[in-house]
Amino acid sequence: MKNVLFLCVANSARSQMAEGIARHILGKDLNVSSAGSMPSSLNPHAVSVLSEIGIDISNHYSKSVDDIDTQNIDAVITLCADEVCPVFLGNVKRFHWPLTDPAATHINEEDALEKFREIRDQLVARIEVMAELVKSPEGIESEEFHGSIRVSNLARSTAFYAWLLNSWPKDWTHRYATFIRPDLNLNFVLVVADGKSLNHDTLYHLGIAVSSKQAVIAAFTAAKLNGFTVVKPPRTTWKGTPLHELWLADPDGNLIEIYARLTDSERLEKPEDNEPTFLVAGTREHYEH
């Protein structure tokens, strides 16, 4: 995604601010433009509230969506909330950010500026997310997703998720319930929060299954290259369910397991001591000391 178009009706406020903010945050990462289905003129309040955060759009002007070359657009983001959004023809990615028109109604000048500041700040937050997505590496080809959460009342939560997932749990004990939805590639576990000791690595995390040992190693290489936090490097674990696994932490410290099940031939390589086998040379010493 290299060329993004922001669309609203008048191309006077929301899409103009979005264009200015995106140019400021994204720099050369994206080519950004804006337009409207009924273009009017640049709203001075949009210019004013962006100048407060060091962004100058005073040279912008309203443009018609009819004048946009569809061949040069990869993604369209519409910003209409209560109005009929412009129609953009073309084979593009489409996103909808429904934001109220800050120019629609206001009591006085200060009220108008507050409404524009509110939309400005929402746009900044959304575009900051987009900026990170644009820079994100190619994703992992996953085959299954699993997650575990703690619940205060196992019976009530099991009934709720049975309704939500439209499926009874595959099995349950006095401490957990496991839901399996093969059609969604979903493995979801509820664990009762009863204060007793539980294995954090095993029970409180998100998990992504990949196709092979090589895919686990490739995920490790990509994580290192992109500065992601590696908690445990790629290794084959033999206790419990034998897996090739990699443990990462997300920006908030939540644990993520990327794993692959062993083939029949790989299971024959099981060591007598059942100790983990590290898959990348030198990683054991680096991560354990």
C-alpha positions in Angstrom: 0.0 0.0 0.0 1.8 3.1 -1.3 -0.9 5.6 -2.4 -3.8 6.5 0.0 -6.8 8.7 -0.6 -8.9 10.2 2.2 -12.5 10.9 1.2 -15.3 12.9 2.7 -18.1 15.1 1.2 -16.8 18.7 1.0 -13.0 18.0 1.3 -12.9 20.9 3.7 -12.2 19.6 7.1 -11.9 15.9 8.0 -10.2 14.6 4.8 -8.0 17.8 4.7 -6.8 17.2 8.3 -6.3 13.5 7.6 -4.1 14.4 4.6 -2.0 16.9 6.5 -1.6 14.6 9.5 -0.7 11.6 7.4 1.9 13.5 5.4 3.4 14.7 8.7 3.5 11.3 10.4 4.1 9.0 7.4 6.6 11.2 5.6 7.9 9.3 2.5 6.3 6.0 3.5 3.1 6.8 1.7 1.8 9.1 -1.0 -1.3 10.8 0.5 -4.1 12.8 -1.0 -7.7 13.8 -0.2 -10.9 14.7 -2.1 -14.6 15.0 -1.8 -17.8 14.3 -3.6 -19.0 17.9 -3.3 -15.8 19.9 -2.8 -16.2 23.4 -1.3 -13.2 25.2 0.4 -10.7 24.6 3.1 -12.1 25.2 6.5 -10.0 27.8 8.5 -10.6 25.9 11.7 -8.9 22.8 10.2 -5.9 25.0 9.4 -5.9 26.5 12.9 -6.1 23.2 15.0 -3.4 21.6 12.9 -1.1 24.6 13.3 -1.4 24.0 17.0 0.5 20.7 16.6 3.0 22.0 14.1 1.3 21.0 10.8 0.7 23.5 8.1 -2.1 22.9 5.6 -2.8 26.5 4.7 -1.8 25.8 1.1 -4.4 23.0 0.7 -7.5 23.3 -1.4 -10.6 21.3 -1.9 -10.5 18.7 -4.8 -13.2 16.6 -6.4 -13.1 12.8 -6.3 -14.0 12.8 -10.0 -10.6 14.3 -10.7 -8.7 11.5 -9.0 -6.9 8.9 -11.2 -8.1 5.6 -9.8 -5.2 3.8 -11.3 -2.8 5.5 -8.9 -4.7 4.7 -5.7 -4.1 1.6 -3.5 -6.4 2.4 -0.6 -9.3 4.6 0.1 -10.3 5.8 3.6 -13.8 7.3 3.9 -14.4 9.6 6.8 -18.2 10.2 6.7 -20.5 9.6 9.6 -24.0 10.9 9.1 -23.6 11.8 5.4 -23.6 9.6 2.3 -20.0 8.8 1.6 -18.5 9.4 -1.8 -18.3 6.4 -4.2 -14.9 5.5 -5.4 -14.6 3.1 -8.3 -11.6 0.9 -8.5 -10.0 -2.2 -7.2 -8.5 -0.8 -4.0 -8.4 -1.6 -0.3 -11.2 0.2 1.5 -11.4 1.4 5.1 -14.1 3.4 6.8 -13.4 5.8 9.7 -16.8 7.3 10.6 -16.0 10.7 12.1 -18.6 13.4 12.8 -18.2 16.5 10.7 -16.8 19.1 13.1 -18.1 21.9 10.9 -21.7 20.7 11.1 -22.9 22.5 14.2 -21.3 24.7 16.9 -22.3 27.3 19.3 -19.4 29.7 19.1 -15.8 30.0 17.9 -14.3 28.1 20.9 -16.9 25.4 20.6 -16.0 25.0 16.9 -12.3 24.7 17.7 -12.9 22.1 20.4 -14.9 20.0 17.9 -12.1 20.3 15.4 -9.5 19.4 18.0 -11.4 16.3 19.0 -11.5 15.1 15.3 -7.8 16.1 14.9 -6.8 14.0 17.9 -8.8 11.0 16.7 -7.2 11.2 13.3 -3.7 11.5 14.8 -4.3 8.3 16.8 -5.7 6.4 13.8 -2.9 7.5 11.5 -0.3 6.6 14.1 -1.7 3.0 14.0 -1.6 3.1 10.2 2.0 4.3 10.3 3.0 1.3 12.3 1.1 -1.1 10.0 2.7 0.3 6.9 6.1 -0.4 8.5 5.2 -3.9 9.8 6.9 -6.9 8.2 5.3 -9.6 6.2 3.0 -11.7 8.4 3.2 -15.3 9.5 1.3 -17.9 7.6 -0.6 -19.5 10.5 -2.6 -22.7 10.6 -4.3 -22.4 14.0 -4.9 -19.8 16.8 -5.2 -20.5 20.4 -5.6 -18.4 23.5 -6.2 -18.7 27.2 -7.9 -16.3 29.6 -8.6 -16.4 33.4 -12.2 -16.3 34.6 -13.7 -15.9 38.1 -16.6 -18.2 37.6 -15.8 -21.2 35.4 -19.3 -22.5 35.0 -20.9 -19.2 34.0 -18.0 -18.3 31.7 -18.1 -21.7 30.0 -21.8 -21.3 29.4 -21.2 -17.8 27.9 -18.5 -18.9 25.5 -20.5 -22.0 24.6 -23.1 -19.6 23.4 -20.7 -17.1 21.8 -18.8 -19.8 19.9 -21.9 -21.9 19.3 -20.2 -25.0 20.6 -19.9 -26.9 23.8 -16.4 -27.3 25.1 -14.5 -30.3 23.9 -13.7 -31.1 27.6 -13.6 -29.5 31.0 -12.4 -30.1 34.5 -12.9 -28.3 37.8 -10.2 -25.8 36.7 -10.5 -25.3 32.9 -12.7 -25.7 29.8 -11.3 -26.2 26.3 -13.2 -25.1 23.2 -12.2 -26.4 19.8 -13.6 -25.0 16.5 -11.8 -26.7 13.6 -13.7 -24.5 11.1 -12.1 -21.4 12.7 -8.8 -23.1 13.5 -9.5 -22.1 17.1 -8.3 -23.6 20.3 -9.6 -21.5 23.3 -9.2 -22.3 27.0 -10.9 -20.8 30.0 -8.8 -21.2 33.2 -10.4 -20.6 36.6 -8.7 -17.8 38.6 -8.8 -19.7 41.9 -5.5 -18.5 43.3 -3.7 -21.8 42.9 -0.4 -22.1 41.1 -0.6 -22.5 37.3 2.1 -22.7 34.6 2.0 -19.2 33.1 3.8 -20.2 29.9 1.3 -22.9 29.2 -2.0 -21.3 30.3 -1.9 -17.5 30.0 -0.8 -16.6 26.5 -1.8 -16.4 22.8 -0.6 -19.1 20.4 -0.1 -19.3 16.6 0.5 -22.6 14.9 2.8 -22.7 11.8 3.5 -25.5 9.4 7.0 -26.7 10.3 10.2 -26.4 12.3 11.6 -24.2 9.5 8.6 -21.8 9.9 9.3 -21.4 13.6 13.0 -20.6 12.9 11.9 -18.2 10.1 9.6 -16.4 12.6 12.5 -16.1 15.0 14.7 -14.5 12.3 12.0 -12.1 11.4 11.3 -11.2 15.0 15.0 -10.4 15.6 15.3 -8.4 12.4 12.3 -6.2 13.4 13.3 -5.7 17.0 10.5 -7.8 18.6 11.1 -9.2 22.0 12.2 -12.8 22.1 11.5 -14.5 25.4 12.7 -18.0 24.5 14.4 -18.8 21.2 13.3 -21.6 18.8 13.6 -25.0 20.5 12.0 -28.4 20.4 10.3 -29.3 23.7 9.6 -32.9 24.5 7.7 -32.9 27.8 3.9 -32.8 27.5 3.0 -32.3 23.8 6.2 -32.3 21.7 6.5 -29.0 19.8 8.9 -26.8 18.0 8.2 -23.5 19.7 9.3 -19.9 19.9 8.2 -17.5 22.7 7.8 -13.7 22.0 6.4 -10.9 24.1 4.1 -8.2 22.6 4.7 -4.5 23.4 2.7 -4.9 26.6 4.5 -8.0 27.8 1.8 -10.5 26.8 3.3 -13.9 25.9 3.0 -15.2 22.4 3.8 -18.8 21.4 4.6 -19.7 17.8 4.7 -23.4 17.4 4.7 -26.3 15.0 3.7 -29.9 15.8 6.4 -32.5 15.2 6.3 -34.9 12.3 6.4 -38.7 13.0 10.1 -38.8 11.9 10.9 -35.8 14.2 9.4 -37.5 17.2 11.9 -40.3 16.7 14.7 -37.8 17.6 13.5 -37.5 21.2 16.5 -37.3 23.6 16.6 -39.7 26.5 16.7 -36.8 29.1 13.7 -35.1 27.5 15.5 -31.8 27.7 14.7 -29.1 25.0 16.7 -29.1 21.8 17.6 -25.6 20.6 17.1 -25.0 16.9 19.5 -22.1 16.3 23.1 -22.3 17.3 24.2 -20.1 20.2 20.7 -19.1 21.3 20.7 -21.2 24.4 23.6 -19.5 26.0 22.4 -16.1 24.9 18.9 -16.4 26.4 19.7 -18.4 29.5 22.5 -16.2 30.8 
